């Protein structure tokens, strides 16, 4: 019998649970307990000074449903997540196709493309702010020299463009890794046969490459939407702090502002539940409708 055929068998029932205990403890302390506290707090009105809680039922959720500011944050979040996902995936695919053609085995150049993913979100935001700051940013001054009035500190559209650019730049590297790996798995014989038949680069990309990358693209679509909803807090906090005038106040940042600054814990907890529900619904819709066009063969 080869070593691969051997199976580990636990004679007792206690040992497996002991091995799982450290991970279960981490999940219980850092996930399940805070999540449970958040769910409970969403139904209470909390006093941050005297640590008292008054049960208000669904009042916190009703306040959100009737708040124009909250609905505006939902709109801002949807625009931001759509723009960030489309930009990050589009640029990553273009870079992966270019790298697949010219880089081949160059690990150094590929590593340079991947490096931005190691940058913390807040640092990525500050880098882009320094480049596009209206007072001293090099690229901002260049835009002003071209006659473009650029000021993300006062103009909401400019601020949205800035945080989308920073968030997409941060995520491009992650997408590049998966797209490039997917391209490496496509048999060269398919694209070469299409080229012999007269198909140009764009035709080969549309009819051969993209269908074979559909599983990778679907996975990245789900991951990028989750990233745009949750992991971009640091960028918004470092660059715009939700301004100007709430133009970049995405939902995850509003949860922080209402909970940690305004100390409205009940509303913040309710917003957290709604935010999680929105992401779950979007993920379900992606699996329900988008996955139908995915080719796993």
N, C-alpha and C positions, 0 to 999 in steps of 0.2 A: 504494500500500500504506500503510495507516494505521500509526501508531506502535505500536499494540497488537499488530500482526501480526509485528513484528520480534522475532527471537530472538537471544540472545547465544550465540555459538558459540566455544568455546575450541579453538584450532588445536592446541595442545600438551597433553600429559597432565600436565605438571609444574605448571603454573599453578594448576589447581584444588586440588591437594594443598597447594601453598604457601598458598593462601587459607584452607584448612581447618586448617593446621598450628597456629595459636594456640589454637583451640578444642580440637583433639585433644591438645595439650600440657596444657591445663588439666584435661581429663578424665583423662589418664594420671596426672598428678601428684596430683590431689586426689580421684580416685575409684577408678580401677583399681588403682593402687599400694596405697593403704590397704586396699581390699577384698581384694586378694591377700595382703597381710600378715596380715589378720584370719583368712582361711581357713587359712593355714599355721599361725598361732599356735594355732588351735583344736585342733590335734593334738599340741601340745607342752605340757610343764610348764615354765614360764619362771621363772627366778630373777631378781627385780628388782634384787638387789644386785650379783651377779657377772655378770649378763648371759649366763647359760648357759641352754640349752634342752635338754630331754630329751624324746624322742619317746615319747608315751604312747598313740598311736592314738586310739580312740574313748572313752577313759576319761573325758574331760571331758564328753562327751555322756551317758555312762552315769551319771555323778554327778548331772547335771541331772535325768535321768529318775527317779532315786531320791530326789530332794531334796524334802521336803514344803514347804520355803520357796519353792522355785521354782514348784511347782504352785500354791501360794497366790498368787504373783505373777501367774501366768497368769489365775487366777480374778479377781483384782483388776483386771487389765488389761481383761478382757472386760466386766466390769461397768462400768468407767469409760468404755470406748470406746462401749458401747451407750448409756449414759446421756448422754454428751456429744453423740454424733451425733444422737440423738432430740431432745434439748433444743435444740441449735443449729439443726437443720433446722426443727423445729416453730415456734420463735420467729421465725425468719427468714421462713418462709412467712406467718405471721400478720402480721408487719410489712410484708411486700411487698404482701399483699392490701389492708391498710389504706392503705398509701402509694399504691397504684394507684387507690384510690377518692377519697382526699382531697387528696393532694399534687399530682397531675397534673404540672405543669411546674415545680414549686418545686425548683430545684436546691440551694438552701441547706439546706432541711430534709432532702433526701435525702443531702446531703453529711454532715450531722450524724450520720445513722444509720451511714454508712460509716466514719467516723473511728476507731472503736475497733479496726478491723483494723490500723491503723498502730501501735498500742501493742505494745511488745515483750511476749512471754509472761511474763517475770519481772516486769515492771512491772504487767501485768494481775493477776498473782497477788498482788502486794503491795497493790494497790488493794483487792482483795476481802478480804485479810487485815486491813487497817486498818479496813474496815467491819464485819467480823465477829469481830474479836479479842475474846475473852471479857473482857478487862480494861478496854479503852478503846474498843472498836468501837461506833459509834453504833447500828448495826442490831442488834448482839449485845445491847446494853443494852436496846433496845426489845423484843427477844424475851424477855429475862429479865423485863421488866416485864409481859409477857403470861403469865408463868408457865412459859415454855419454857426448860428447862435446856440452854443452848447452850455447848459448849466443844469446838471442833475440835482443840484442843491435847491433849486427853485422850480424847475419844470418837472412835472410828474412823468411825462412821457420819456424824457431823457433819463430820469432816475430808473424807470422800469427797464429801459434798454441797457443801462449800466449793470443792474443786478442780474438780468438775464444773461448778458455776456459773461459776467464773472461766474455765475452758476454753471453755464454751459461749458466754459473753459475748464472748470474743475472736473466736470463729468466726462469730457471727451475722452480722456485717457482710459477710463474704465470701459467705455463702449468700444474703444479702439482694440483693446485686448481681445474681446470676444469676437468682434467682426474680423479681425486679422486671423484669429484661430479658425473661424469658420471658412474664410477664403482659402486657407491652407488645406482644408479638407476637401475642397472641390477638385475633382480630377481634371488635370490639365487637358486630357484628351477631349473633354466636352467643349471647352472654349476653343481649342485648336480646331476641332471639327467644324464648329460654327464659323470660325474665321475663314476656313477653307471654302465654306459654302457662301461666303460673301457678307456675313454679318459683321457690322461695324462694332466698335467698342461699346457704344450706348445700347445697341441692340443686344449684344451679348450680356451686358449688365442687366438689362430689363428682363430678358427671356430665360437666362440661365442662372446668373449669379444671384439675383434677388430672390427668385423662388427657392433656391437651395439654401439661402440664408434666412428663410422665413421663421424657422424655429428660434434661431439666435435673435432675430429682430423682435420677435414676440416677447422673449425673455427680457431683453433690454427695454422694451416698451414698459413692461410692468415695473421693472427696477427703477427706471428713470422717473416715472410718475411718483413712485414712493419717495424717491430722492427729492423731487421738486416740492413735495408737500411737507416733508419732515426735516431733511438734512440741510436745507438752505437757510436755516435760522441764523447761523453765524454770519453769513454773507449779508443778509438784510440788516442785522444788528450792527455790524461794523461799518456798513456803507451808508445806509439811509435812515436807519432806526424807524422804518415804516413810513417815512415822509417822502416828499413834501406833501402835506395835507392828506396823509393816508393813502397816497398813490401807490405805495409799495408795501402796505400793511397786509401781508399774507396771513392766513389763519393761524399758523403756528406761532407767528410773532405776536398776534393779538392775544393768544392764550397767555403768553409770557407777560405782556403789558398789563392785562387785566388781573392776572394772578399775583405777580411779584411786585409790580409797581403800584397799581391801584388797590391791591390786596382784596379784590373781590373774588374770593376763592370759589364760591358757589358758581358764579358765571364762568370762571375760568375752567372749572371741572366740567361743566356742561358743554363748553366749547370743545374740550378735549374729546368728549364722547362723540359729539357731532363730527369732528374732524376725522376721527377713526372710522365712523360710519361712512363718511363720504369716500374715504380711501378704499374701504371694503367694497362698497357698491361699484366704484370705478374698476377695481380689480375683477370683481365678478362679471361686469359687462365686457371687460377685455377677454376673459376666459370664455364667456358665453357667445360672443359674436366675432371677435377678432381671431380667436384660435381656430375657427372653422377654415380659415384660409392658410393655416400653417401646414407645411409639408414636412413631416418627420422622417420621410423615407431617406 
